[in-house]
């Protein structure tokens, strides 16, 4: 009689262990499959700001912005005409309330991962608050869009794998507890 109970208990523990392992594998595969989806265009910083006859939307990536790389992307449209080619766009970054040098970079379609956008990719060099100025010049007007960003290192919870691991930790602990209690 006790052999049947032990067999049933062992079978339940084996079932929970397999279920826990399956959950871990499914979670990891889901995380890996979602990596390409992280290319979301970045954080919207300014939406449809009028600059002459144009409307400018500005995105930054990654989030949070680390000191060693920023991608500033602009989508420029014109009412009734759609996307606007052949604009001169310069992105300038100024540190706010901290030592550091301003930096300017041209935004081009060649730097953008999507051909509808203009982009400038560069390093800011230090953490802290920064002001980004996007200057747009074209035959139908010129102007600028300004916004502030906080530059910081992402820390350990910036990794989707770390978050996935922390989410699966309770399942692993329950599986271990069930196996050990047998």
C-alpha positions as CSV (number, residue, x, y, z in Angstrom):
1,X,0.0,0.0,0.0
2,X,2.8,2.4,0.9
3,X,4.5,1.6,-2.4
4,X,1.4,2.8,-4.3
5,X,1.3,6.1,-2.4
6,X,5.1,6.6,-3.0
7,X,4.6,5.9,-6.7
8,X,1.7,8.3,-6.9
9,X,3.6,11.0,-4.9
10,X,6.7,10.5,-7.2
11,X,4.5,10.8,-10.3
12,X,3.0,14.0,-9.0
13,X,6.4,15.5,-8.3
14,X,7.6,14.3,-11.7
15,X,4.6,16.0,-13.3
16,X,5.2,19.3,-11.4
17,X,8.9,19.2,-12.3
18,X,8.1,18.6,-16.0
19,X,5.5,21.4,-15.9
20,X,8.0,23.8,-14.3
21,X,10.6,22.9,-16.9
22,X,8.1,23.3,-19.7
23,X,7.1,26.7,-18.3
24,X,10.8,27.8,-18.2
25,X,11.4,26.6,-21.8
26,X,8.2,28.2,-23.1
27,X,9.1,31.4,-21.3
28,X,12.6,31.5,-22.7
29,X,11.5,30.7,-26.2
30,X,8.8,33.5,-26.0
31,X,11.4,35.9,-24.7
32,X,13.8,35.0,-27.6
33,X,11.0,35.3,-30.2
34,X,10.0,38.7,-28.9
35,X,13.5,40.2,-29.2
36,X,12.9,41.5,-32.8
37,X,9.7,43.1,-31.6
38,X,11.7,45.4,-29.3
39,X,12.5,47.5,-32.4
40,X,9.5,49.7,-31.8
41,X,10.9,52.9,-33.1
42,X,11.7,54.3,-29.7
43,X,10.1,56.7,-27.3
44,X,8.0,59.5,-28.8
45,X,9.4,62.8,-27.7
46,X,7.5,65.2,-29.9
47,X,4.4,64.6,-32.0
48,X,3.3,66.5,-35.1
49,X,5.1,69.7,-34.2
50,X,4.5,72.4,-36.9
51,X,7.8,73.5,-38.6
52,X,6.9,75.7,-41.6
53,X,4.5,73.6,-43.7
54,X,5.9,70.4,-42.2
55,X,4.8,68.3,-39.2
56,X,7.7,66.7,-37.3
57,X,7.5,63.7,-34.9
58,X,10.7,62.8,-33.0
59,X,11.6,59.5,-31.4
60,X,14.6,58.4,-29.3
61,X,16.0,55.0,-28.7
62,X,16.9,53.0,-26.7
63,X,15.0,53.6,-23.4
64,X,16.6,54.4,-21.1
65,X,19.1,56.4,-23.1
66,X,22.7,55.3,-22.1
67,X,25.6,57.7,-22.4
68,X,27.3,55.7,-25.2
69,X,24.5,55.7,-27.8
70,X,21.4,57.5,-28.8
71,X,19.3,57.2,-32.0
72,X,17.2,60.3,-32.7
73,X,14.7,59.6,-35.5
74,X,12.3,62.0,-37.2
75,X,9.2,61.4,-39.3
76,X,8.5,64.5,-41.3
77,X,5.3,64.9,-43.2
78,X,3.5,67.7,-45.2
79,X,-0.2,68.0,-45.3
80,X,-1.6,66.7,-48.6
81,X,1.9,65.5,-49.8
82,X,2.9,62.8,-47.3
83,X,6.5,62.2,-46.5
84,X,9.0,64.9,-47.3
85,X,12.3,64.1,-49.0
86,X,15.5,66.2,-49.2
87,X,15.4,68.1,-46.0
88,X,18.4,69.4,-44.1
89,X,18.1,68.2,-40.5
90,X,20.7,68.7,-37.8
91,X,20.4,67.3,-34.3
92,X,22.2,69.1,-31.5
93,X,22.5,67.9,-27.9
94,X,23.4,70.2,-24.9
95,X,24.1,69.0,-21.4
96,X,21.9,70.8,-18.8
97,X,23.3,71.9,-15.5
98,X,26.4,69.8,-15.8
99,X,29.8,69.9,-17.4
100,X,30.1,68.6,-20.9
101,X,30.3,69.6,-24.6
102,X,27.4,70.2,-27.0
103,X,27.4,67.9,-30.0
104,X,25.8,68.3,-33.4
105,X,25.1,65.6,-36.1
106,X,23.3,65.6,-39.4
107,X,20.2,63.4,-39.6
108,X,19.9,61.4,-42.8
109,X,17.7,58.7,-44.3
110,X,20.8,56.5,-44.7
111,X,21.2,56.3,-40.9
112,X,17.5,55.4,-40.4
113,X,16.4,51.7,-40.2
114,X,13.1,52.7,-41.8
115,X,13.4,54.6,-45.1
116,X,10.5,56.9,-44.1
117,X,12.5,58.5,-41.3
118,X,15.6,60.7,-40.9
119,X,17.9,59.6,-38.1
120,X,21.1,60.7,-36.3
121,X,23.0,58.2,-34.2
122,X,25.7,59.4,-31.8
123,X,27.0,59.2,-28.2
124,X,26.3,61.9,-25.6
125,X,29.2,60.9,-23.3
126,X,27.8,61.5,-19.9
127,X,24.8,60.8,-17.7
128,X,22.3,63.4,-16.6
129,X,19.8,65.8,-18.2
130,X,20.3,66.8,-21.8
131,X,18.4,69.1,-24.2
132,X,18.0,67.8,-27.8
133,X,17.3,70.3,-30.5
134,X,16.2,69.1,-34.0
135,X,16.6,71.8,-36.6
136,X,14.7,71.3,-39.8
137,X,15.2,73.3,-43.1
138,X,13.4,72.8,-46.4
139,X,11.9,74.7,-49.3
140,X,8.6,75.1,-47.4
141,X,9.9,76.3,-44.1
142,X,12.3,75.9,-41.2
143,X,12.3,75.7,-37.5
144,X,13.3,73.6,-34.6
145,X,11.9,71.1,-32.1
146,X,13.3,71.0,-28.5
147,X,12.9,68.4,-25.8
148,X,14.8,67.1,-22.8
149,X,16.0,63.6,-22.0
150,X,17.6,61.9,-19.0
151,X,20.7,59.9,-19.9
152,X,21.4,57.0,-17.6
153,X,22.7,53.5,-17.6
154,X,19.9,51.0,-17.6
155,X,20.9,48.9,-14.6
156,X,20.3,45.2,-14.1
157,X,16.5,45.3,-14.6
158,X,17.0,46.8,-18.1
159,X,17.5,43.3,-19.5
160,X,14.4,41.4,-20.6
161,X,16.2,38.2,-19.7
162,X,16.7,39.3,-16.1
163,X,13.0,40.2,-15.9
164,X,12.0,36.8,-17.4
165,X,14.3,35.0,-15.0
166,X,12.8,36.8,-12.0
167,X,9.3,36.1,-13.3
168,X,10.0,32.3,-13.6
169,X,11.9,32.1,-10.2
170,X,8.7,31.4,-8.2
171,X,7.8,28.5,-10.5
172,X,11.3,27.0,-10.1
173,X,11.1,27.4,-6.3
174,X,7.7,25.6,-6.2
175,X,9.0,22.8,-8.4
176,X,12.1,22.4,-6.1
177,X,9.9,22.5,-3.0
178,X,7.6,19.8,-4.4
179,X,10.5,17.6,-5.4
180,X,12.2,18.0,-2.1
181,X,9.0,17.4,0.0
182,X,8.7,13.9,-1.6
